[in-house]
Amino acid sequence: MEKRVAIVTGGADGLGKELAKSFLLNNYDVVAFDINEVNLKTTAVEFQKLGNYLPLVTNVADEESVTASLRQALDAFGRIDVLVNNAGGSMGVSQEVEKIAANDWDKVINLNLRGTFLCAKAVIPTMKEREYGRIINMSSMAGRGRSLFGGTPYAAAKAGIIGFTRQASKELGKYNITINAVAPGLTLSGPRIIDNWQNKKTEEERNGFLSRTPMGRPGTPQDIAGAVLFLSNEATSYITGAVIDVNGGVWVG
């Protein structure tokens, strides 16, 4: 396979870090967009023997920041083949609707939905020029109406990502650009999530969740990476506008 270049947003921590590592292990050059400069530097040291990893401090909700980072990525590699819009999170905003401050609503929507839009908007022109691209957007089981821990703005943003993915697929197909979404369930992908699952959920709560999961376990970063790598492959050129549920069957259970 011709060597490809992948951007992973939120690529210096948690699931994004594991996605970046999976791309490196599969012979991709990787660009990580992340707002946390310390995590970027730490991850760059950790990955230095795995391949070409370019860490870029980026606020995905800020158009100027995204544009500047994309320019640096193109200067370094000359092309972008894959974009994984992974940056996101509930940001602790999980109150009842009437108790959510408008600013808190905005920050969750901006990180998850606006960030997905801005990064896709930035890479699409260069993908069109090459007539090749793979865009993978990270939705969630919450976006499917089966929220476990996230609040209303998180669920709304993740549902919006699904709508964005489907509509954009109608525009991009003629340029040989596919755009798909992955909808994970509970995935133990970083210290905060692992701590929440192991130490802040009771045994009864954990067992209750697992009893509703046909696979009987939480997800791992490798579970998600498998789906993302699949959708990034040249062989999946006829899959676009799809949502792949990677949640152990919770969606149907």
C-alpha positions as CSV (number, residue, x, y, z in Angstrom):
1,M,0.0,0.0,0.0
2,E,1.2,3.5,-0.8
3,K,2.1,5.3,2.4
4,R,-0.7,7.5,3.6
5,V,-1.0,10.5,5.9
6,A,-3.6,10.6,8.7
7,I,-4.7,13.4,11.0
8,V,-6.1,12.4,14.3
9,T,-7.7,15.1,16.4
10,G,-7.4,14.8,20.1
11,G,-4.5,12.6,19.2
12,A,-2.3,13.0,22.3
13,D,-4.4,11.4,25.0
14,G,-7.0,8.7,25.6
15,L,-8.6,7.1,22.6
16,G,-7.0,9.6,20.1
17,K,-3.5,8.6,21.3
18,E,-4.4,4.9,20.7
19,L,-5.8,5.7,17.3
20,A,-2.6,7.6,16.4
21,K,-0.5,4.6,17.6
22,S,-2.5,2.2,15.5
23,F,-2.0,4.3,12.4
24,L,1.7,4.4,13.0
25,L,1.9,0.7,13.5
26,N,0.1,0.3,10.1
27,N,2.6,2.4,8.2
28,Y,0.8,5.7,8.2
29,D,2.5,9.1,8.8
30,V,0.4,10.7,11.6
31,V,-0.4,14.3,12.5
32,A,-1.9,14.8,15.9
33,F,-4.1,17.9,16.6
34,D,-4.5,18.4,20.3
35,I,-5.0,21.4,22.5
36,N,-2.7,20.0,25.3
37,E,0.9,20.8,24.5
38,V,2.3,18.8,27.4
39,N,0.5,15.6,26.2
40,L,1.7,16.2,22.7
41,K,5.3,16.4,23.7
42,T,5.0,13.4,25.9
43,T,3.3,11.3,23.2
44,A,5.9,12.5,20.6
45,V,8.7,11.1,22.7
46,E,6.8,7.8,23.3
47,F,6.1,7.4,19.5
48,Q,9.5,8.5,18.1
49,K,10.5,5.0,17.2
50,L,7.2,4.0,15.6
51,G,7.3,6.3,12.6
52,N,6.6,9.9,11.5
53,Y,4.4,11.6,14.1
54,L,3.8,15.3,13.9
55,P,2.3,16.9,17.1
56,L,0.5,20.2,16.5
57,V,-1.1,22.3,19.2
58,T,-4.6,22.9,17.8
59,N,-7.9,24.1,19.1
60,V,-10.3,22.2,16.8
61,A,-13.1,24.7,17.6
62,D,-11.1,27.6,16.3
63,E,-11.0,28.0,12.5
64,E,-7.7,29.9,12.5
65,S,-6.0,27.3,14.6
66,V,-7.2,24.5,12.5
67,T,-6.2,26.2,9.3
68,A,-2.7,27.0,10.6
69,S,-2.2,23.4,11.8
70,L,-3.3,22.0,8.4
71,R,-0.8,24.2,6.7
72,Q,2.0,22.8,8.8
73,A,0.8,19.3,8.1
74,L,0.8,19.9,4.4
75,D,4.2,21.5,4.6
76,A,5.6,18.4,6.3
77,F,3.9,15.7,4.3
78,G,2.4,17.3,1.2
79,R,-0.9,15.5,1.5
80,I,-3.7,14.4,3.8
81,D,-5.4,11.1,3.1
82,V,-7.3,10.4,6.3
83,L,-8.9,12.6,8.9
84,V,-10.2,11.1,12.1
85,N,-12.4,13.6,14.0
86,N,-11.9,12.2,17.4
87,A,-11.6,15.3,19.7
88,G,-14.6,15.6,21.9
89,G,-16.1,14.9,25.2
90,S,-19.0,15.8,27.6
91,M,-16.8,18.3,29.5
92,G,-18.7,17.4,32.7
93,V,-21.9,19.0,31.5
94,S,-24.5,16.5,32.4
95,Q,-27.1,18.4,34.4
96,E,-30.8,18.4,33.7
97,V,-31.6,20.6,30.7
98,E,-33.0,23.5,32.7
99,K,-29.9,23.7,34.8
100,I,-27.4,23.8,31.9
101,A,-25.8,27.2,31.4
102,A,-25.9,28.4,27.8
103,N,-22.1,28.8,27.8
104,D,-21.7,25.2,28.9
105,W,-24.0,24.0,26.2
106,D,-22.0,26.0,23.6
107,K,-18.6,24.7,24.7
108,V,-19.7,21.1,24.4
109,I,-21.3,21.7,21.0
110,N,-18.2,23.6,19.8
111,L,-15.7,21.0,20.8
112,N,-17.7,18.0,19.4
113,L,-19.7,19.3,16.4
114,R,-18.1,22.6,15.4
115,G,-14.7,20.9,15.7
116,T,-15.8,18.1,13.4
117,F,-17.1,20.5,10.9
118,L,-14.0,22.8,10.9
119,C,-11.5,20.0,10.5
120,A,-13.5,18.4,7.7
121,K,-13.9,21.8,6.0
122,A,-10.2,22.3,6.1
123,V,-9.1,19.0,4.6
124,I,-11.7,18.6,2.0
125,P,-10.1,21.0,-0.6
126,T,-6.8,19.1,-0.6
127,M,-8.6,15.8,-0.7
128,K,-10.6,17.0,-3.7
129,E,-7.4,18.0,-5.5
130,R,-6.0,14.5,-5.1
131,E,-9.4,12.9,-5.7
132,Y,-9.0,10.7,-2.6
133,G,-9.9,11.0,1.0
134,R,-11.2,9.1,4.0
135,I,-13.0,11.1,6.8
136,I,-14.0,9.2,10.0
137,N,-16.1,11.1,12.5
138,M,-16.4,9.9,16.1
139,S,-20.0,9.9,17.2
140,S,-21.2,7.9,20.2
141,M,-23.9,5.6,21.4
142,A,-25.2,8.8,23.0
143,G,-25.8,10.1,19.4
144,R,-28.0,7.0,18.8
145,G,-30.2,7.9,21.8
146,R,-28.6,5.5,24.2
147,S,-26.5,7.8,26.4
148,L,-24.8,6.2,29.4
149,F,-22.8,8.9,31.1
150,G,-22.9,12.0,28.8
151,G,-25.3,14.9,29.2
152,T,-27.9,16.4,26.8
153,P,-25.4,18.7,24.9
154,Y,-23.1,15.8,24.3
155,A,-25.9,13.6,23.0
156,A,-27.1,16.4,20.7
157,A,-23.6,17.0,19.4
158,K,-23.0,13.3,18.7
159,A,-26.3,13.0,16.9
160,G,-25.4,16.1,14.9
161,I,-22.2,14.4,13.8
162,I,-24.3,11.5,12.4
163,G,-26.4,14.0,10.5
164,F,-23.4,15.9,9.2
165,T,-21.7,12.7,8.1
166,R,-24.7,11.5,6.1
167,Q,-25.4,14.8,4.4
168,A,-21.7,15.4,3.6
169,S,-21.5,12.0,2.0
170,K,-23.9,13.2,-0.7
171,E,-21.5,16.0,-1.7
172,L,-18.1,14.2,-1.4
173,G,-18.7,10.8,-3.2
174,K,-18.0,12.2,-6.7
175,Y,-14.6,13.2,-5.5
176,N,-13.7,9.7,-4.3
177,I,-13.9,11.0,-0.7
178,T,-15.7,8.8,1.8
179,I,-17.1,10.1,5.1
180,N,-18.4,7.7,7.8
181,A,-19.0,7.7,11.5
182,V,-18.1,5.3,14.3
183,A,-20.4,5.2,17.4
184,P,-18.6,3.7,20.4
185,G,-20.2,2.6,23.6
186,L,-18.4,2.7,26.9
187,T,-14.7,2.5,26.0
188,L,-12.0,2.3,28.6
189,S,-9.7,4.6,26.8
190,G,-7.9,6.8,29.3
191,P,-7.2,7.3,33.0
192,R,-10.2,9.5,33.6
193,I,-12.7,7.1,32.0
194,I,-11.1,4.1,33.6
195,D,-11.1,5.8,37.0
196,N,-14.8,6.7,36.6
197,W,-15.7,3.2,35.7
198,Q,-13.6,1.4,38.3
199,N,-13.9,3.8,41.3
200,K,-16.9,6.0,40.8
201,K,-19.4,3.5,39.6
202,T,-20.7,0.9,42.1
203,E,-20.4,-2.8,41.4
204,E,-24.2,-2.8,40.9
205,E,-24.0,-0.1,38.3
206,R,-21.1,-1.8,36.4
207,N,-22.9,-5.2,36.5
208,G,-26.1,-3.5,35.3
209,F,-24.4,-2.1,32.3
210,L,-22.6,-5.3,31.4
211,S,-25.9,-7.2,31.7
212,R,-27.3,-5.0,28.9
213,T,-24.2,-5.6,26.8
214,P,-24.4,-8.7,24.7
215,M,-20.6,-9.0,24.5
216,G,-20.5,-8.7,28.3
217,R,-17.6,-6.3,28.6
218,P,-16.6,-2.6,28.1
219,G,-14.9,-1.6,24.9
220,T,-11.2,-1.1,24.5
221,P,-9.3,1.4,22.3
222,Q,-8.3,-1.5,20.0
223,D,-12.0,-2.2,19.3
224,I,-12.5,1.3,18.1
225,A,-9.2,1.4,16.2
226,G,-10.1,-1.7,14.3
227,A,-13.2,0.1,12.9
228,V,-11.4,3.3,12.2
229,L,-8.6,1.5,10.3
230,F,-11.2,-0.4,8.4
231,L,-12.9,2.8,7.2
232,S,-9.5,4.4,6.4
233,N,-8.6,1.6,4.0
234,E,-8.6,1.9,0.2
235,A,-10.7,-1.2,0.0
236,T,-13.7,0.5,1.7
237,S,-14.2,2.9,-1.2
238,Y,-17.9,2.0,-1.5
239,I,-18.8,2.6,2.1
240,T,-19.9,6.2,2.8
241,G,-22.5,7.9,4.9
242,A,-22.5,4.9,7.2
243,V,-22.4,4.7,11.0
244,I,-20.6,1.7,12.5
245,D,-21.8,0.8,16.0
246,V,-18.8,-0.4,18.1
247,N,-20.5,-0.9,21.5
248,G,-20.7,-4.6,22.1
249,G,-24.3,-4.8,21.0
250,V,-25.7,-2.3,23.4
251,W,-27.4,-0.5,20.5
252,V,-29.5,-3.5,19.7
253,G,-29.6,-5.1,23.2
